[in-house]
Amino acid sequence: MTGFLEKCFSPFVKFVTQPGELKNTQIVLCLLGSCFVAGLFIIILFAFQSSSIPQGLSVVGAGWILAGGIFMAGALLGFLFGIPRTLQEGSQSGGRYQDNTNLEQISDWLCKIIVGVGLTQLIFIPSTLQKYAAEIAPALGSFPSSEAFAIAIFIFFSIDGFLVGYLWTRVYFGSELESSHQKLETQVTHLNVMQEQNKNDKTARLLVAQILNPPPGLPDVKLEDLKNAISKASKEMKTEIFYTAQKIRRDNWRNLMDKPSMERTIPIFQAMVADDKRSRYHTIHGQLGFALKDQLKPNWKEAEAELTKAIEIRGSWKENGGLMYEFNRAICIIENDKEGGKVRKATPDVREKIVNDLKAAATDSEIHTIIPTISSISEWLNLNNLKMIDSPPYIVDK
């Protein structure tokens, strides 16, 4: 409300302080406001012919009340005539209004009635003004000029009020309607977007639930459908889906009986990896790599690729941790390098990759204790004349 009042009265302030910055319509409004003040001052001058101070104050009070009432009536009429018309559908004017309002219809009806009645009563205007002047003259002191002054007040302040009401409505009321319409459009658009987003989130949640807990009799969810659903889901829904799948993978990767439940998280992580087009989240690639490695029929090659991508996105392990990536990638490289299903002596470049991963992973005390328990790692170390020690560099030649 305060901002609205400042917007209304700012032209009058600027007219005095910064007249060069005002638009033409604002200047006219300021001049009309000045005319109103000047009219009130003229009423004071008119009251000077009173024989006493009480009579003079009475004349001023009556004149001001009369002027104010006529001014407001004129302003109301100007407001009714100045209300902007909204554009109907199919309009070629390029405006934003597409709806109508009751206020606009009432304004239209009243304007037509006023104009119609006014035209039919033109011949009665002089006699009506004379009656009005005769009634008002006593309140204005019953001076010889009181009737003429009453008519002057009516004409002056009604015209001034009409012009002020009309111009203010055209300049400010129209812009307020436009601003309100824009806010309403924004709110409606936001609501539609939220409704659409809720629908997309619901679809993604249902597909994920169908994958993790397949209902009997329903066809399997296609990976492309899942990718499409996750790509449209909100960030919050994607986070919920990720943590749900991550928990299921963590809880079901060790035991053979549980692995089918774990394997159902693979398409979810694959869909999330496909959605991560800017490669920002190493955890998604890491979880997919773990799942591919630990499934009943491990996909060592793809698991190694996903873990490598996770390490690349994560950055330096010294700064960001996450050494389970290196530990599991070392196992994948060993498995990928097998010949005839058996661990073999590695080439220099493969040996370097595995050793570097194991050295990094061994810096984590928990992983350090796990490494010797992995049969493929122990066998590989022996075949390559390497052994593990308790202090850096952890992996050394025998």
URNOR-V432828 format. One record per residue. N is the residue number from 1. SS is DSSP state (alpha for helix, beta for strand, coil for the rest). PHI is phi in degrees with one decimal (* if undefined). D_LAST is the distance of its C-alpha to the last C-alpha in Angstrom with 2 decimals. Layout:
BEGIN
n=N ss=SS phi=PHI d_last=D_LAST
n=N ss=SS phi=PHI d_last=D_LAST
END
This chain:
BEGIN
n=1 ss=coil phi=* d_last=83.78
n=2 ss=alpha phi=-60.9 d_last=83.56
n=3 ss=alpha phi=-62.5 d_last=81.91
n=4 ss=alpha phi=-66.3 d_last=84.61
n=5 ss=alpha phi=-65.7 d_last=87.43
n=6 ss=alpha phi=-61.5 d_last=85.85
n=7 ss=alpha phi=-65.3 d_last=85.70
n=8 ss=alpha phi=-72.1 d_last=89.38
n=9 ss=alpha phi=-94.7 d_last=90.74
n=10 ss=alpha phi=-59.4 d_last=88.48
n=11 ss=alpha phi=-60.2 d_last=90.87
n=12 ss=alpha phi=-68.2 d_last=93.69
n=13 ss=alpha phi=-69.3 d_last=91.55
n=14 ss=alpha phi=-66.9 d_last=90.32
n=15 ss=alpha phi=-59.7 d_last=93.90
n=16 ss=alpha phi=-85.2 d_last=94.80
n=17 ss=alpha phi=-90.3 d_last=91.62
n=18 ss=coil phi=-139.0 d_last=90.21
n=19 ss=alpha phi=-62.3 d_last=92.91
n=20 ss=alpha phi=-70.9 d_last=91.33
n=21 ss=alpha phi=-94.7 d_last=88.25
n=22 ss=coil phi=-85.4 d_last=90.17
n=23 ss=coil phi=-76.3 d_last=90.70
n=24 ss=alpha phi=-58.2 d_last=94.28
n=25 ss=alpha phi=-63.8 d_last=94.44
n=26 ss=alpha phi=-65.4 d_last=93.12
n=27 ss=alpha phi=-63.5 d_last=95.75
n=28 ss=alpha phi=-63.0 d_last=98.45
n=29 ss=alpha phi=-61.0 d_last=97.23
n=30 ss=alpha phi=-65.1 d_last=97.39
n=31 ss=alpha phi=-65.1 d_last=100.90
n=32 ss=alpha phi=-65.0 d_last=102.01
n=33 ss=alpha phi=-64.4 d_last=100.64
n=34 ss=alpha phi=-65.5 d_last=102.55
n=35 ss=alpha phi=-63.3 d_last=105.68
n=36 ss=alpha phi=-60.9 d_last=105.28
n=37 ss=alpha phi=-63.9 d_last=105.15
n=38 ss=alpha phi=-62.8 d_last=108.09
n=39 ss=alpha phi=-62.7 d_last=110.07
n=40 ss=alpha phi=-63.0 d_last=109.54
n=41 ss=alpha phi=-67.2 d_last=110.74
n=42 ss=alpha phi=-63.1 d_last=113.86
n=43 ss=alpha phi=-62.4 d_last=114.66
n=44 ss=alpha phi=-63.2 d_last=114.68
n=45 ss=alpha phi=-61.8 d_last=117.07
n=46 ss=alpha phi=-62.4 d_last=119.26
n=47 ss=alpha phi=-73.4 d_last=119.51
n=48 ss=coil phi=-65.8 d_last=121.01
n=49 ss=coil phi=-80.2 d_last=124.43
n=50 ss=coil phi=-66.7 d_last=124.41
n=51 ss=coil phi=-82.2 d_last=127.12
n=52 ss=coil phi=-146.9 d_last=124.79
n=53 ss=alpha phi=-63.9 d_last=121.15
n=54 ss=alpha phi=-57.9 d_last=120.76
n=55 ss=alpha phi=-64.7 d_last=122.21
n=56 ss=alpha phi=-62.2 d_last=119.93
n=57 ss=alpha phi=-64.6 d_last=116.83
n=58 ss=alpha phi=-63.6 d_last=118.00
n=59 ss=alpha phi=-63.4 d_last=118.41
n=60 ss=alpha phi=-62.6 d_last=114.96
n=61 ss=alpha phi=-61.0 d_last=113.34
n=62 ss=alpha phi=-63.9 d_last=115.14
n=63 ss=alpha phi=-64.6 d_last=114.40
n=64 ss=alpha phi=-67.6 d_last=110.71
n=65 ss=alpha phi=-61.0 d_last=110.37
n=66 ss=alpha phi=-62.2 d_last=112.33
n=67 ss=alpha phi=-61.7 d_last=110.27
n=68 ss=alpha phi=-62.2 d_last=106.97
n=69 ss=alpha phi=-64.6 d_last=108.01
n=70 ss=alpha phi=-65.0 d_last=109.21
n=71 ss=alpha phi=-60.6 d_last=106.10
n=72 ss=alpha phi=-66.2 d_last=103.82
n=73 ss=alpha phi=-63.9 d_last=105.93
n=74 ss=alpha phi=-65.1 d_last=105.65
n=75 ss=alpha phi=-64.6 d_last=101.89
n=76 ss=alpha phi=-63.2 d_last=101.52
n=77 ss=alpha phi=-63.7 d_last=103.50
n=78 ss=alpha phi=-63.0 d_last=101.39
n=79 ss=alpha phi=-62.9 d_last=98.25
n=80 ss=alpha phi=-63.0 d_last=99.55
n=81 ss=alpha phi=-75.8 d_last=100.39
n=82 ss=alpha phi=-95.5 d_last=97.12
n=83 ss=coil phi=-58.3 d_last=94.61
n=84 ss=coil phi=-68.0 d_last=92.40
n=85 ss=coil phi=-87.9 d_last=92.51
n=86 ss=coil phi=-82.2 d_last=89.30
n=87 ss=coil phi=-84.4 d_last=88.50
n=88 ss=coil phi=-84.7 d_last=88.64
n=89 ss=coil phi=-60.7 d_last=86.21
n=90 ss=coil phi=89.8 d_last=86.61
n=91 ss=coil phi=-65.6 d_last=87.77
n=92 ss=coil phi=-100.1 d_last=87.03
n=93 ss=coil phi=-81.1 d_last=87.09
n=94 ss=coil phi=82.5 d_last=83.36
n=95 ss=coil phi=-74.1 d_last=83.68
n=96 ss=coil phi=-97.1 d_last=81.37
n=97 ss=coil phi=-69.9 d_last=83.98
n=98 ss=coil phi=-125.9 d_last=84.13
n=99 ss=coil phi=-125.8 d_last=85.94
n=100 ss=coil phi=-113.4 d_last=89.35
n=101 ss=coil phi=-133.1 d_last=90.40
n=102 ss=alpha phi=-62.7 d_last=93.36
n=103 ss=alpha phi=-60.6 d_last=94.09
n=104 ss=alpha phi=-65.3 d_last=94.47
n=105 ss=alpha phi=-65.8 d_last=96.83
n=106 ss=alpha phi=-61.9 d_last=98.93
n=107 ss=alpha phi=-58.6 d_last=99.12
n=108 ss=alpha phi=-63.5 d_last=100.27
n=109 ss=alpha phi=-63.7 d_last=102.93
n=110 ss=alpha phi=-62.9 d_last=104.26
n=111 ss=alpha phi=-60.4 d_last=104.46
n=112 ss=alpha phi=-65.8 d_last=106.48
n=113 ss=alpha phi=-64.8 d_last=108.74
n=114 ss=alpha phi=-61.9 d_last=109.31
n=115 ss=alpha phi=-64.4 d_last=110.10
n=116 ss=alpha phi=-62.7 d_last=112.30
n=117 ss=alpha phi=-65.4 d_last=114.26
n=118 ss=alpha phi=-60.8 d_last=114.50
n=119 ss=alpha phi=-66.4 d_last=116.06
n=120 ss=alpha phi=-76.6 d_last=118.64
n=121 ss=coil phi=-109.1 d_last=119.60
n=122 ss=alpha phi=-57.6 d_last=119.97
n=123 ss=alpha phi=-70.3 d_last=123.75
n=124 ss=alpha phi=-94.5 d_last=123.44
n=125 ss=alpha phi=-60.6 d_last=121.09
n=126 ss=alpha phi=-57.4 d_last=123.88
n=127 ss=alpha phi=-68.0 d_last=125.73
n=128 ss=alpha phi=-65.5 d_last=122.52
n=129 ss=alpha phi=-62.9 d_last=121.57
n=130 ss=alpha phi=-64.6 d_last=125.07
n=131 ss=alpha phi=-62.9 d_last=124.78
n=132 ss=alpha phi=-59.4 d_last=121.33
n=133 ss=alpha phi=-64.4 d_last=122.70
n=134 ss=alpha phi=-65.4 d_last=125.67
n=135 ss=alpha phi=-71.3 d_last=123.46
n=136 ss=alpha phi=-84.5 d_last=121.05
n=137 ss=alpha phi=-51.5 d_last=123.69
n=138 ss=alpha phi=-58.6 d_last=124.60
n=139 ss=alpha phi=-68.6 d_last=120.98
n=140 ss=alpha phi=-97.4 d_last=120.99
n=141 ss=coil phi=98.3 d_last=124.11
n=142 ss=coil phi=54.4 d_last=126.84
n=143 ss=coil phi=-77.3 d_last=127.36
n=144 ss=coil phi=-56.6 d_last=129.21
n=145 ss=coil phi=-97.7 d_last=125.92
n=146 ss=alpha phi=-63.8 d_last=123.90
n=147 ss=alpha phi=-65.4 d_last=124.26
n=148 ss=alpha phi=-63.9 d_last=123.25
n=149 ss=alpha phi=-68.5 d_last=120.34
n=150 ss=alpha phi=-62.8 d_last=119.18
n=151 ss=alpha phi=-65.2 d_last=119.14
n=152 ss=alpha phi=-62.7 d_last=117.30
n=153 ss=alpha phi=-60.2 d_last=114.65
n=154 ss=alpha phi=-61.2 d_last=114.21
n=155 ss=alpha phi=-66.5 d_last=113.88
n=156 ss=alpha phi=-63.3 d_last=111.72
n=157 ss=alpha phi=-76.9 d_last=109.17
n=158 ss=alpha phi=-68.4 d_last=108.99
n=159 ss=alpha phi=-67.0 d_last=108.17
n=160 ss=alpha phi=-61.8 d_last=105.74
n=161 ss=alpha phi=-63.5 d_last=104.04
n=162 ss=alpha phi=-61.3 d_last=103.89
n=163 ss=alpha phi=-65.9 d_last=102.25
n=164 ss=alpha phi=-63.0 d_last=99.75
n=165 ss=alpha phi=-61.9 d_last=98.87
n=166 ss=alpha phi=-66.8 d_last=98.62
n=167 ss=alpha phi=-66.8 d_last=96.51
n=168 ss=alpha phi=-61.4 d_last=94.22
n=169 ss=alpha phi=-63.6 d_last=93.64
n=170 ss=alpha phi=-67.6 d_last=92.90
n=171 ss=alpha phi=-83.3 d_last=90.59
n=172 ss=alpha phi=-104.3 d_last=88.74
n=173 ss=alpha phi=-63.4 d_last=89.35
n=174 ss=alpha phi=-62.4 d_last=88.22
n=175 ss=alpha phi=-68.1 d_last=84.99
n=176 ss=alpha phi=-66.7 d_last=84.41
n=177 ss=alpha phi=-61.2 d_last=84.94
n=178 ss=alpha phi=-63.3 d_last=82.52
n=179 ss=alpha phi=-63.8 d_last=79.90
n=180 ss=alpha phi=-63.2 d_last=80.39
n=181 ss=alpha phi=-64.7 d_last=80.12
n=182 ss=alpha phi=-63.4 d_last=76.87
n=183 ss=alpha phi=-63.5 d_last=75.42
n=184 ss=alpha phi=-64.0 d_last=76.59
n=185 ss=alpha phi=-61.0 d_last=75.08
n=186 ss=alpha phi=-63.2 d_last=71.77
n=187 ss=alpha phi=-63.7 d_last=71.83
n=188 ss=alpha phi=-64.4 d_last=72.74
n=189 ss=alpha phi=-61.3 d_last=70.02
n=190 ss=alpha phi=-62.3 d_last=67.47
n=191 ss=alpha phi=-63.7 d_last=68.68
n=192 ss=alpha phi=-63.4 d_last=68.44
n=193 ss=alpha phi=-63.6 d_last=64.92
n=194 ss=alpha phi=-65.4 d_last=63.91
n=195 ss=alpha phi=-63.7 d_last=65.58
n=196 ss=alpha phi=-64.9 d_last=63.81
n=197 ss=alpha phi=-66.1 d_last=60.48
n=198 ss=alpha phi=-61.6 d_last=61.06
n=199 ss=alpha phi=-63.0 d_last=61.83
n=200 ss=alpha phi=-65.0 d_last=58.60
n=201 ss=alpha phi=-63.5 d_last=56.56
n=202 ss=alpha phi=-63.2 d_last=58.25
n=203 ss=alpha phi=-62.9 d_last=57.46
n=204 ss=alpha phi=-62.5 d_last=53.76
n=205 ss=alpha phi=-63.1 d_last=53.57
n=206 ss=alpha phi=-65.3 d_last=55.37
n=207 ss=alpha phi=-65.8 d_last=53.12
n=208 ss=alpha phi=-63.4 d_last=49.94
n=209 ss=alpha phi=-62.2 d_last=51.50
n=210 ss=alpha phi=-67.7 d_last=52.45
n=211 ss=alpha phi=-75.6 d_last=48.87
n=212 ss=alpha phi=-72.2 d_last=47.31
n=213 ss=coil phi=-133.4 d_last=50.11
n=214 ss=coil phi=-61.0 d_last=51.70
n=215 ss=coil phi=-70.6 d_last=55.36
n=216 ss=coil phi=-65.8 d_last=56.51
n=217 ss=coil phi=91.7 d_last=58.63
n=218 ss=coil phi=-94.2 d_last=57.54
n=219 ss=coil phi=-67.9 d_last=55.75
n=220 ss=coil phi=-64.7 d_last=52.21
n=221 ss=coil phi=-73.6 d_last=52.00
n=222 ss=coil phi=-74.4 d_last=51.31
n=223 ss=alpha phi=-60.6 d_last=48.40
n=224 ss=alpha phi=-65.5 d_last=50.74
n=225 ss=alpha phi=-65.4 d_last=53.21
n=226 ss=alpha phi=-66.5 d_last=50.54
n=227 ss=alpha phi=-60.2 d_last=49.36
n=228 ss=alpha phi=-63.3 d_last=52.97
n=229 ss=alpha phi=-66.2 d_last=53.65
n=230 ss=alpha phi=-69.0 d_last=50.65
n=231 ss=alpha phi=-64.3 d_last=51.46
n=232 ss=alpha phi=-92.3 d_last=54.93
n=233 ss=coil phi=-73.0 d_last=53.85
n=234 ss=coil phi=-73.6 d_last=54.04
n=235 ss=alpha phi=-61.0 d_last=51.07
n=236 ss=alpha phi=-63.5 d_last=51.68
n=237 ss=alpha phi=-67.6 d_last=51.73
n=238 ss=alpha phi=-61.7 d_last=48.51
n=239 ss=alpha phi=-63.7 d_last=46.86
n=240 ss=alpha phi=-60.1 d_last=48.30
n=241 ss=alpha phi=-63.6 d_last=47.10
n=242 ss=alpha phi=-60.9 d_last=43.54
n=243 ss=alpha phi=-68.4 d_last=43.19
n=244 ss=alpha phi=-63.7 d_last=44.83
n=245 ss=alpha phi=-66.4 d_last=42.42
n=246 ss=alpha phi=-61.4 d_last=39.39
n=247 ss=alpha phi=-63.8 d_last=40.43
n=248 ss=alpha phi=-64.1 d_last=40.96
n=249 ss=alpha phi=-64.3 d_last=37.54
n=250 ss=alpha phi=-64.1 d_last=35.83
n=251 ss=alpha phi=-81.3 d_last=37.92
n=252 ss=alpha phi=-132.0 d_last=37.44
n=253 ss=coil phi=-92.3 d_last=33.98
n=254 ss=coil phi=-81.5 d_last=32.30
n=255 ss=coil phi=-89.0 d_last=34.69
n=256 ss=coil phi=-59.5 d_last=35.69
n=257 ss=coil phi=-67.1 d_last=39.33
n=258 ss=coil phi=-92.2 d_last=39.23
n=259 ss=alpha phi=-58.6 d_last=37.43
n=260 ss=alpha phi=-56.2 d_last=40.76
n=261 ss=alpha phi=-64.8 d_last=41.96
n=262 ss=alpha phi=-64.7 d_last=38.82
n=263 ss=alpha phi=-64.5 d_last=39.19
n=264 ss=coil phi=-70.3 d_last=42.69
n=265 ss=coil phi=-81.8 d_last=41.35
n=266 ss=alpha phi=-59.7 d_last=39.75
n=267 ss=alpha phi=-61.8 d_last=43.07
n=268 ss=alpha phi=-66.6 d_last=43.92
n=269 ss=alpha phi=-65.7 d_last=40.79
n=270 ss=alpha phi=-62.9 d_last=41.36
n=271 ss=alpha phi=-65.1 d_last=44.91
n=272 ss=alpha phi=-71.8 d_last=43.86
n=273 ss=alpha phi=-63.4 d_last=41.30
n=274 ss=alpha phi=-63.3 d_last=44.15
n=275 ss=alpha phi=-76.0 d_last=46.35
n=276 ss=coil phi=-82.9 d_last=43.85
n=277 ss=coil phi=-66.9 d_last=44.94
n=278 ss=coil phi=-93.7 d_last=44.02
n=279 ss=coil phi=50.2 d_last=40.46
n=280 ss=coil phi=-103.6 d_last=40.93
n=281 ss=coil phi=-116.5 d_last=39.33
n=282 ss=alpha phi=-68.8 d_last=35.57
n=283 ss=alpha phi=-63.3 d_last=35.97
n=284 ss=alpha phi=-64.3 d_last=37.93
n=285 ss=alpha phi=-64.4 d_last=35.28
n=286 ss=alpha phi=-63.4 d_last=32.60
n=287 ss=alpha phi=-63.4 d_last=34.65
n=288 ss=alpha phi=-65.3 d_last=35.35
n=289 ss=alpha phi=-61.0 d_last=31.69
n=290 ss=alpha phi=-60.3 d_last=30.89
n=291 ss=alpha phi=-64.8 d_last=33.89
n=292 ss=alpha phi=-65.7 d_last=33.07
n=293 ss=alpha phi=-72.3 d_last=29.52
n=294 ss=alpha phi=-97.2 d_last=30.79
n=295 ss=coil phi=-70.1 d_last=33.91
n=296 ss=coil phi=-56.8 d_last=34.47
n=297 ss=coil phi=-115.9 d_last=33.70
n=298 ss=coil phi=-58.8 d_last=31.15
n=299 ss=coil phi=-104.6 d_last=31.81
n=300 ss=alpha phi=-63.0 d_last=28.27
n=301 ss=alpha phi=-65.0 d_last=29.50
n=302 ss=alpha phi=-68.0 d_last=32.22
n=303 ss=alpha phi=-62.1 d_last=30.16
n=304 ss=alpha phi=-61.2 d_last=27.55
n=305 ss=alpha phi=-63.8 d_last=30.53
n=306 ss=alpha phi=-68.5 d_last=32.16
n=307 ss=alpha phi=-67.0 d_last=29.12
n=308 ss=alpha phi=-63.2 d_last=28.60
n=309 ss=alpha phi=-65.2 d_last=32.31
n=310 ss=alpha phi=-62.2 d_last=32.06
n=311 ss=alpha phi=-65.1 d_last=29.30
n=312 ss=alpha phi=-61.7 d_last=31.44
n=313 ss=alpha phi=-71.3 d_last=34.53
n=314 ss=alpha phi=-62.3 d_last=32.89
n=315 ss=coil phi=91.7 d_last=31.49
n=316 ss=coil phi=-61.9 d_last=28.83
n=317 ss=alpha phi=-68.0 d_last=26.99
n=318 ss=alpha phi=-64.2 d_last=27.01
n=319 ss=alpha phi=-96.0 d_last=30.80
n=320 ss=alpha phi=-116.0 d_last=31.56
n=321 ss=coil phi=69.8 d_last=28.81
n=322 ss=coil phi=74.5 d_last=28.65
n=323 ss=coil phi=-76.1 d_last=24.87
n=324 ss=alpha phi=-61.7 d_last=25.55
n=325 ss=alpha phi=-63.3 d_last=26.19
n=326 ss=alpha phi=-63.8 d_last=22.66
n=327 ss=alpha phi=-59.8 d_last=21.20
n=328 ss=alpha phi=-71.1 d_last=23.60
n=329 ss=alpha phi=-66.9 d_last=23.33
n=330 ss=alpha phi=-59.3 d_last=19.58
n=331 ss=alpha phi=-63.7 d_last=20.62
n=332 ss=alpha phi=-63.5 d_last=23.50
n=333 ss=alpha phi=-63.9 d_last=21.55
n=334 ss=alpha phi=-60.0 d_last=19.23
n=335 ss=alpha phi=-66.7 d_last=22.47
n=336 ss=alpha phi=-69.1 d_last=24.27
n=337 ss=coil phi=-92.9 d_last=21.67
n=338 ss=coil phi=-64.7 d_last=21.95
n=339 ss=beta phi=-122.8 d_last=23.62
n=340 ss=coil phi=65.4 d_last=26.24
n=341 ss=coil phi=79.2 d_last=25.22
n=342 ss=beta phi=-120.8 d_last=21.69
n=343 ss=coil phi=-67.0 d_last=18.33
n=344 ss=coil phi=-132.1 d_last=17.10
n=345 ss=coil phi=-70.9 d_last=14.58
n=346 ss=coil phi=-85.1 d_last=15.82
n=347 ss=coil phi=-71.0 d_last=17.58
n=348 ss=alpha phi=-55.3 d_last=16.55
n=349 ss=alpha phi=-70.4 d_last=19.20
n=350 ss=alpha phi=-66.7 d_last=18.52
n=351 ss=alpha phi=-58.2 d_last=14.76
n=352 ss=alpha phi=-62.8 d_last=15.92
n=353 ss=alpha phi=-60.7 d_last=18.49
n=354 ss=alpha phi=-66.7 d_last=16.37
n=355 ss=alpha phi=-62.1 d_last=13.71
n=356 ss=alpha phi=-61.8 d_last=16.75
n=357 ss=alpha phi=-65.0 d_last=18.53
n=358 ss=alpha phi=-67.5 d_last=15.85
n=359 ss=alpha phi=-62.1 d_last=15.39
n=360 ss=alpha phi=-65.2 d_last=19.17
n=361 ss=alpha phi=-63.1 d_last=19.74
n=362 ss=alpha phi=-68.0 d_last=17.48
n=363 ss=coil phi=-68.1 d_last=19.86
n=364 ss=coil phi=-87.0 d_last=22.41
n=365 ss=alpha phi=-59.3 d_last=22.12
n=366 ss=alpha phi=-67.4 d_last=23.65
n=367 ss=alpha phi=-66.9 d_last=21.41
n=368 ss=alpha phi=-57.1 d_last=18.32
n=369 ss=alpha phi=-78.3 d_last=19.43
n=370 ss=alpha phi=-82.6 d_last=20.24
n=371 ss=alpha phi=-49.8 d_last=17.06
n=372 ss=coil phi=-65.3 d_last=15.35
n=373 ss=coil phi=-84.1 d_last=18.77
n=374 ss=coil phi=-88.2 d_last=18.90
n=375 ss=alpha phi=-60.5 d_last=18.16
n=376 ss=alpha phi=-65.1 d_last=17.87
n=377 ss=alpha phi=-69.9 d_last=15.18
n=378 ss=alpha phi=-60.7 d_last=13.09
n=379 ss=alpha phi=-63.8 d_last=13.73
n=380 ss=alpha phi=-66.0 d_last=12.97
n=381 ss=alpha phi=-59.4 d_last=9.50
n=382 ss=alpha phi=-63.9 d_last=8.79
n=383 ss=alpha phi=-64.2 d_last=10.83
n=384 ss=coil phi=-103.9 d_last=9.21
n=385 ss=coil phi=55.5 d_last=5.58
n=386 ss=beta phi=-124.7 d_last=5.21
n=387 ss=beta phi=-144.5 d_last=5.87
n=388 ss=beta phi=-106.5 d_last=9.05
n=389 ss=coil phi=-121.3 d_last=10.35
n=390 ss=coil phi=-85.1 d_last=14.09
n=391 ss=coil phi=-125.3 d_last=14.87
n=392 ss=coil phi=-54.1 d_last=14.84
n=393 ss=coil phi=-86.9 d_last=13.20
n=394 ss=coil phi=72.5 d_last=11.93
n=395 ss=beta phi=-114.1 d_last=9.37
n=396 ss=beta phi=-136.2 d_last=6.47
n=397 ss=beta phi=-71.2 d_last=3.81
n=398 ss=coil phi=-69.7 d_last=0.00
END
